[in-house]
Structures are given as structure tokens and as C-alpha cells.
Amino acid sequence: MIRLLLARWKKAVLFAAAVVALGAANVAGTPGGALAAGTLPCDIYASAGTPCVAAHSTTRALFGSYGGRLYQVRRASDGATRDIGVLGAGGYADAASQDAFCAGTTCVISVIYDQTSRHNDLTPAPPGGVGGQDDPVPADALPVTAGGHTVYGASFSGRMGYRDNSTSGIATGGRPEGMYMVTSGTHVNSGCCFDYGNAETNNLDNGNGHMDAIYFGTLCWFSPCHGSGPWVMADLENGLFQSDSGGSENSGYTGNRNPFVTATLKNNGTNYFALKDGNAQSGGLSTRYSGPLPTSRSGYSPMHKEGAIILGIGGDNSNSAIGNFFEGVMTSGLPSDAAENAVQANIVSVGYGAPSPVAGGSLTPGSTVSLRATTACCTTRYIRHQNDNVVTSEISSGSSALDRNDGSWIVRRGLANNSCVSFESRNYPGDFLRHSNYQLYRQPMDGSALFRADATFCPQPGKSGSGTSFASYNYPDRFIRHYNNTVYIAGNGGSHDFDASASWAADVTWAVNSPWAP
């Protein structure tokens, strides 16, 4: 018996070392845009005996051998669809194919395909106990880079979500499973519920323990929640759990605001679950909880999983959350810590980041800029967001990192017209400068035609004789103007105070400068 136990221990140690090596060995990409075959997340989980039964991503393949489709886009102009695949087996999304297909119109992501052979594909979620039919996410709201390639994440802005109620291989009852998703700590809210994982098959709240999904956001369901979040939690239905008692037992865990976040959950279905998170751009995973399932409330130990898959919503279709999604998988069986660590190493090797920058300070898409007022009174003031409002503030090299980030914008092709521009927040990916009732705000891109028009501005020679003025795409006689340090789209004369003709030409003229936060 002792020999048998020693043999098993040696085998486990060798496997742990091998699987970590697999995850760390794929930093170098190949000419086809792929990582080394056999070392991607689902390969690692399979080697550990906990194979993927669902694998979803809009950015890359999750098996080294996968060369199929990642997602489908549908364009507004004619309702036509196109499947977006990878550049090569084990590679990254062919974003250029999407760009060509969607040129001159807008597209949404109509399907996120499952990369396993089980075809657990995600489509916009139907109505549920809370909320009506969900919308698909805009296809171009979240450009990022992965493996040096420009790709698109999925940016959810409320009333958006995906579901598959007829799945294959997903855990039911008290069976074990694990899952992870790569999300973002900069595009979150306290709405319910930005989830990825296992849920009810009828879109209703069927009681405690009928869900097993990763949640990431700032909704504190059970006290205490330390810091301001966002936190990784387990949505087990009728509660977002950071521990068996509900609230956090880790006072040092105040949230994770990295632009790319790995969040994991595993649950053996009977008496144990664990939560981890980490920076998806560097380092390892931190365990936030590992211990018993809740027992003070009935229904969670054992679990009553039903086996549907949700993304961006709660089990009953609660759909007021916002969030970003880049990739995620679900496994059959409880993943080992070694496998999770190897998967994290693989994710870090991808090099998720902002789109490949061009020279800062220009209106070329991809450039990061800061927009400085040119009126004589205000030449040290820049357009920045503050509590979602858009204002002008004095910013200098001595300003806080927060102020410098808030005053920096990524230039994008105009969301409503490619010959114009849109401005994405530097530190809130997926949020754009847009006008509403003539005032400017920073808001998450919701994919609607109205938002796209409101967030599109057409550069013209500065009205004061130098610099640049930005005409509203859908109100072309109105230009971005600062007035009493608040930013509007303003006409030259009109019924509003901010339309005053005095200093109008100077107030609507901006210097396009190099960014305070490149």
C-alpha cells in the first residue's frame, strides 16, 4: 500500500511539473499566428484529466489543433452573416475578415461558437424570469491585441447576454466542474449579473444551488465585501458567494482592477468550491477562497446544477450588468491547482493588451491623444471624464495617474462613419465619448445606431483658424465645446447658454496633443 501511495504521489508531482511547463512553454508565436500545438488551455485541462466541455472565445483558439470558427457576425445593412475563424490552427481571430465584411455598416456578434466537439454554442438569450430578449454585443466595441494581432473582445453594456439551454457534457446535479474566464476590471458595475458558467435550463430562478457560474463585478450580495471591487465570486443562485458564509473572509482582497483579469471557479458539487483570480497580463493566480460549500443555507451542499451555459447574465436572465469577455472554458471534473496555474501561464503568454498603438497625438485610428482647450483662459485644461461626466480639467506632468488616464483617449474609426472618429476611454475599454441631450458623457458602447451616431465626431479645421474642431455626426452644425468647464455639442448661437456666440470659435477649437497616459 505504501509503495502504491508513493507511486501515485510521484505521478502527481511529475504531472504538475509537466503541465506547468506546458503552460509556460508557448510564449513564442508561429508565423500562422498560433501558439505551440498542444499547450493551449483545453490541451492542458485534457492532460490533467479534466477535459473542456465548452470553450468560447472571440480572440483565439483554445485547443492547439483548433482551426475552426470562433464567432459569427451579422451586419445591419442587409442581415447577412459571416463566421470569423482563426488565422491558423491554434491561432488568433481573423479580425481583418470581420473588418472587411462590416465595412460601411455595423455588425453584432450573433453566435459565439463552442470549440469543443459538443457544439455548446452561445446565442442571444431569450426572455427569462427577469428581463426580456437579450441583444447581441456590438462586434467592434472592444478592439484589443492578443499575440500581437488585433482582435475583438465582447463588450456587454446591459440588456446583452448569451445562453445555451440544450448543452452536452455540462455538469448536472452534484457533478464536479471547473471554469475560467478572461474579463476586465475596468468595465464593470453592480448590476446583476455578469456571469459565465452553469445555470438553469428554463431561464428562471429554480432555487439555491441550481447555478454554478463565475461572477465578476462590484455587486456585494453578502457582507462583508472589502474595498470597492470588482471581485470574483461564485453565483450559486440566490447569492454571490465569496465564502461558505457568503461574505469575504479575506480582508486583503479588495478587488481586481487590472484591464485584463483571469477569474476561476471550481466546485465538486457536494462539499467544496474555490475561487481564484489574477492579472491576465502577468503573474499567477491568487486563491480568494477554498473551502466548504455553503451549509447555513439549504440547497448548496450538494448542488442541483442544471447544465445550461450563460454569458453576461444571471440564471433568470437578470441582465443589468456590464462587463468584458475575451475567452472562457468549462471542464468536466474538478481541475487541479497545477492545471489552473498552467492555464494562467498560457493566458499571460498571449500578451493581451491595447490595440497596437500608432504615434500618439494624431487622429489616426489607434493613436492615443489628449484634447487641449485653446481658448486663452483655458489652455492648460483638457477633456477628461469624471464620474462618467465629461469636463475639462487642468492636467500636467505633476497630475495624478488617475487624472492623466482620464484625460487620454484612444482614437477609433467613427462608430457610425469610418471617415470620422470616435474616442474610446484610455482606462475604461469599451466606453466612449458620446453626447446625450447635448452634453458629453463617458458611456459603454451599447451597439445601438443612436449610440454610434452620438459617439461619432467629424474633424474639421479649427474654427478659430488653427487646431481642430469636431462636428457631431448626427448634429453637423454642433461642435464639441467647453463651457464653464463642462463639455457639450454646441451651435454658434441658440437657446442654450452653452450655444452662446461669445468665444464660440475658440471654445470649439482643440489642440490634438500627445497623450498624458500613452
Secondary structure in CASP SS format (residue, H / E / C, confidence):
PFRMAT SS
TARGET T0000
AUTHOR 0000-0000-0000
METHOD secondary structure of the structure
MODEL  1
M C 1.00
I H 1.00
R H 1.00
L H 1.00
L H 1.00
L H 1.00
A H 1.00
R H 1.00
W H 1.00
K H 1.00
K H 1.00
A H 1.00
V H 1.00
L H 1.00
F H 1.00
A H 1.00
A H 1.00
A H 1.00
V H 1.00
V H 1.00
A H 1.00
L H 1.00
G H 1.00
A H 1.00
A C 1.00
N C 1.00
V C 1.00
A C 1.00
G C 1.00
T C 1.00
P C 1.00
G C 1.00
G C 1.00
A E 1.00
L C 1.00
A C 1.00
A C 1.00
G C 1.00
T C 1.00
L C 1.00
P H 1.00
C H 1.00
D H 1.00
I H 1.00
Y H 1.00
A H 1.00
S H 1.00
A C 1.00
G C 1.00
T C 1.00
P C 1.00
C E 1.00
V E 1.00
A E 1.00
A E 1.00
H E 1.00
S E 1.00
T C 1.00
T C 1.00
R E 1.00
A C 1.00
L C 1.00
F C 1.00
G C 1.00
S C 1.00
Y C 1.00
G C 1.00
G C 1.00
R E 1.00
L E 1.00
Y E 1.00
Q E 1.00
V E 1.00
R E 1.00
R E 1.00
A C 1.00
S C 1.00
D C 1.00
G C 1.00
A C 1.00
T E 1.00
R E 1.00
D E 1.00
I E 1.00
G E 1.00
V E 1.00
L C 1.00
G C 1.00
A C 1.00
G C 1.00
G E 1.00
Y E 1.00
A E 1.00
D C 1.00
A H 1.00
A H 1.00
S H 1.00
Q H 1.00
D H 1.00
A H 1.00
F H 1.00
C H 1.00
A C 1.00
G C 1.00
T C 1.00
T C 1.00
C E 1.00
V E 1.00
I E 1.00
S E 1.00
V E 1.00
I E 1.00
Y C 1.00
D C 1.00
Q C 1.00
T C 1.00
S C 1.00
R C 1.00
H C 1.00
N C 1.00
D C 1.00
L E 1.00
T E 1.00
P E 1.00
A C 1.00
P C 1.00
P C 1.00
G C 1.00
G C 1.00
V C 1.00
G C 1.00
G C 1.00
Q C 1.00
D C 1.00
D E 1.00
P C 1.00
V C 1.00
P E 1.00
A C 1.00
D C 1.00
A C 1.00
L E 1.00
P E 1.00
V E 1.00
T E 1.00
A E 1.00
G C 1.00
G C 1.00
H E 1.00
T E 1.00
V E 1.00
Y E 1.00
G E 1.00
A E 1.00
S E 1.00
F E 1.00
S E 1.00
G C 1.00
R C 1.00
M E 1.00
G C 1.00
Y E 1.00
R E 1.00
D E 1.00
N C 1.00
S C 1.00
T C 1.00
S C 1.00
G C 1.00
I C 1.00
A C 1.00
T C 1.00
G E 1.00
G C 1.00
R C 1.00
P C 1.00
E E 1.00
G E 1.00
M E 1.00
Y E 1.00
M E 1.00
V E 1.00
T E 1.00
S C 1.00
G C 1.00
T C 1.00
H C 1.00
V C 1.00
N C 1.00
S C 1.00
G C 1.00
C C 1.00
C C 1.00
F C 1.00
D E 1.00
Y E 1.00
G E 1.00
N E 1.00
A E 1.00
E C 1.00
T C 1.00
N C 1.00
N C 1.00
L C 1.00
D C 1.00
N C 1.00
G C 1.00
N C 1.00
G C 1.00
H C 1.00
M C 1.00
D E 1.00
A E 1.00
I E 1.00
Y E 1.00
F E 1.00
G E 1.00
T C 1.00
L C 1.00
C C 1.00
W C 1.00
F C 1.00
S C 1.00
P C 1.00
C C 1.00
H C 1.00
G C 1.00
S C 1.00
G C 1.00
P C 1.00
W E 1.00
V E 1.00
M E 1.00
A E 1.00
D E 1.00
L C 1.00
E C 1.00
N C 1.00
G C 1.00
L E 1.00
F E 1.00
Q C 1.00
S C 1.00
D C 1.00
S C 1.00
G C 1.00
G C 1.00
S C 1.00
E C 1.00
N C 1.00
S C 1.00
G C 1.00
Y C 1.00
T C 1.00
G C 1.00
N C 1.00
R C 1.00
N C 1.00
P C 1.00
F C 1.00
V E 1.00
T E 1.00
A E 1.00
T E 1.00
L E 1.00
K E 1.00
N E 1.00
N C 1.00
G C 1.00
T C 1.00
N C 1.00
Y C 1.00
F E 1.00
A E 1.00
L E 1.00
K E 1.00
D E 1.00
G E 1.00
N E 1.00
A C 1.00
Q C 1.00
S C 1.00
G C 1.00
G C 1.00
L E 1.00
S E 1.00
T E 1.00
R E 1.00
Y E 1.00
S E 1.00
G E 1.00
P C 1.00
L C 1.00
P C 1.00
T C 1.00
S C 1.00
R C 1.00
S C 1.00
G C 1.00
Y C 1.00
S C 1.00
P C 1.00
M C 1.00
H C 1.00
K E 1.00
E C 1.00
G C 1.00
A E 1.00
I E 1.00
I E 1.00
L E 1.00
G C 1.00
I C 1.00
G C 1.00
G C 1.00
D C 1.00
N C 1.00
S C 1.00
N C 1.00
S C 1.00
A C 1.00
I E 1.00
G E 1.00
N E 1.00
F E 1.00
F C 1.00
E E 1.00
G E 1.00
V E 1.00
M E 1.00
T E 1.00
S E 1.00
G C 1.00
L C 1.00
P C 1.00
S C 1.00
D H 1.00
A H 1.00
A H 1.00
E H 1.00
N H 1.00
A H 1.00
V H 1.00
Q H 1.00
A H 1.00
N H 1.00
I H 1.00
V H 1.00
S H 1.00
V H 1.00
G C 1.00
Y C 1.00
G E 1.00
A C 1.00
P C 1.00
S C 1.00
P C 1.00
V C 1.00
A C 1.00
G C 1.00
G C 1.00
S C 1.00
L C 1.00
T C 1.00
P C 1.00
G C 1.00
S C 1.00
T E 1.00
V E 1.00
S E 1.00
L E 1.00
R E 1.00
A E 1.00
T C 1.00
T C 1.00
A H 1.00
C H 1.00
C H 1.00
T C 1.00
T C 1.00
R E 1.00
Y E 1.00
I E 1.00
R E 1.00
H E 1.00
Q E 1.00
N C 1.00
D C 1.00
N E 1.00
V E 1.00
V E 1.00
T E 1.00
S E 1.00
E E 1.00
I C 1.00
S C 1.00
S C 1.00
G C 1.00
S C 1.00
S C 1.00
A H 1.00
L H 1.00
D H 1.00
R H 1.00
N H 1.00
D H 1.00
G C 1.00
S C 1.00
W E 1.00
I E 1.00
V E 1.00
R E 1.00
R E 1.00
G C 1.00
L C 1.00
A C 1.00
N C 1.00
N C 1.00
S C 1.00
C C 1.00
V E 1.00
S E 1.00
F E 1.00
E E 1.00
S E 1.00
R C 1.00
N C 1.00
Y C 1.00
P C 1.00
G C 1.00
D E 1.00
F E 1.00
L E 1.00
R E 1.00
H E 1.00
S E 1.00
N C 1.00
Y C 1.00
Q E 1.00
L E 1.00
Y E 1.00
R E 1.00
Q E 1.00
P E 1.00
M C 1.00
D C 1.00
G C 1.00
S C 1.00
A H 1.00
L H 1.00
F H 1.00
R H 1.00
A H 1.00
D H 1.00
A C 1.00
T C 1.00
F E 1.00
C E 1.00
P E 1.00
Q E 1.00
P E 1.00
G C 1.00
K C 1.00
S C 1.00
G C 1.00
S C 1.00
G C 1.00
T E 1.00
S E 1.00
F E 1.00
A E 1.00
S E 1.00
Y C 1.00
N C 1.00
Y C 1.00
P C 1.00
D C 1.00
R C 1.00
F E 1.00
I E 1.00
R E 1.00
H E 1.00
Y E 1.00
N C 1.00
N C 1.00
T E 1.00
V E 1.00
Y E 1.00
I E 1.00
A E 1.00
G C 1.00
N C 1.00
G C 1.00
G C 1.00
S C 1.00
H C 1.00
D H 1.00
F H 1.00
D H 1.00
A C 1.00
S C 1.00
A C 1.00
S C 1.00
W H 1.00
A H 1.00
A H 1.00
D H 1.00
V C 1.00
T C 1.00
W E 1.00
A E 1.00
V E 1.00
N E 1.00
S C 1.00
P C 1.00
W C 1.00
A C 1.00
P C 1.00
END
